[in-house]
Amino acid sequence: MDRLQIRGGRPLNGRLKVSGAKNSALKILAAALLSEGPVRVGNTPHLHDVTIMIELLGCLGVDVTVNDGGGVELHAAAIHSTRAPYELVKTMRASFLVLGPLLARFGQAEVSLPGGCAIGARPVDQHLKGLQALGAQIELDGGYVRAKSNGRLRGAPIHMDIVTVGGTENLLMAATLAEGRTTIDNAAQEPEIVDLANCLIAMGARIEGHGTSRIVIDGVEQLSGCDYSVMPDRIEAGTYLIAAAATGGSVRLSGIGPELLDATIERLEAAGAKVTSGTDWVALDMQGRRPKAVDIETRPYPGLATDMQAQFMAMDAIAEGTSRIRETIFENRFMHVQELNRLGANIELVSASTALVHGVETLSAAPVMATDLRASSSLVVAALVAEGTTVVDRIYHIDRGYETIEEKLRALGADVMRVR
Ligand code: UD1
């Protein structure tokens, strides 16, 4: 099993190009099921999760070609199965996003209940409730969701009981081929949803209100192929900005503008970072200073992303002062606390959703274990700061979401090696 060996204590300095967004690419690839294609997707990150989605689509009968440089071409003209098997869905929750498109185009789908990062219960009730509102009959059987519709799905008003990114995306895709109008109220507003909606519009879908809490979709009879380029990964970008801040360094990221990073930049500035930006770049300079402790509370977009919580905790671990970190999106998303404490952090869990981080001057190397994707990146941030050589085990979690992380970190001057 691969591990990352990181000798800490060097500030990150340099330039980096941000990769395409994992959380957008996965849904856009799934959306290719809605049309006979071809759907050509550019700026797809080279990541384990993307490979799993491509494998899943391939096993449904989608003809997939991967080109050099992040291009993926998908033809879903000859689908021979509408069953997404447990073996593929269990490793990645986003696989569940094939349910809406399969059902909408073929009137049936059988998709295993999802797995993915072990961060809380993560049910799919909102996905299913919405599909039922669109006229689907749904049964749960042997760990699978079996969904059917008599003819086309029918557009309907849907009110989401909670804000869910995946739920909004599954229903958005399903509604594009439904008969009539669907409104999704209390929809998630994440930029990745806007990216998916824009791709669907390029395929001929009629969608308005994406990026707000009310999305209106007028179903069409069929969608066509398109060329679409995936948006930049704001979580990857935020992670490198935090790593630079924690190490007292200076980085300039290209391929992303500041608007996708508003909440993250606001917290980094509060920690004492100097942040400058242009239309497609963001730079952070910590001028060698130790960060000041900043409180963090995760929120649906435009609030601070839950996917940034662990990395901010790592920065707060070595910051000046005490900070309070509240996780409001997922239960059980503090698995990194114990590992950060092994590196010498002083983090107290005061409840299941709140941690108090008492900043220490320095961390010291220790063997640590990655537990989920973003928790793992917080260990990398901490290891970059820690004195000595830290080995982060089980980095397959990191490979799910960070393209060539060791190369990118090395380009910024870090002493990082992948070992087996
Ligand atoms: C997506 C992102 C993930 C991010 C999360 C929140 C992808 C591949 N993953 O995950 O990185 O952390 O958004 O921004 O894009 N919930 C229900 N019922 C449902 C659906 C969700 O109760 O039917 C709950 C979940 O358990 C969780 C909360 O809603 O507590 C938010 O989950 P959701 O927004 O759906 O996250 P994902 O789409 O799985």
Boltz pocket constraint, residues with backbone or C-beta under 6 A from the ligand:
constraints:
  - pocket:
      binder: B
      contacts: [[A, 22], [A, 23], [A, 24], [A, 26], [A, 93], [A, 94], [A, 119], [A, 120], [A, 121], [A, 122], [A, 123], [A, 124], [A, 125], [A, 126], [A, 127], [A, 128], [A, 162], [A, 163], [A, 164], [A, 165], [A, 166], [A, 167], [A, 305], [A, 306], [A, 307], [A, 329], [A, 330], [A, 331]]
      max_distance: 6.0
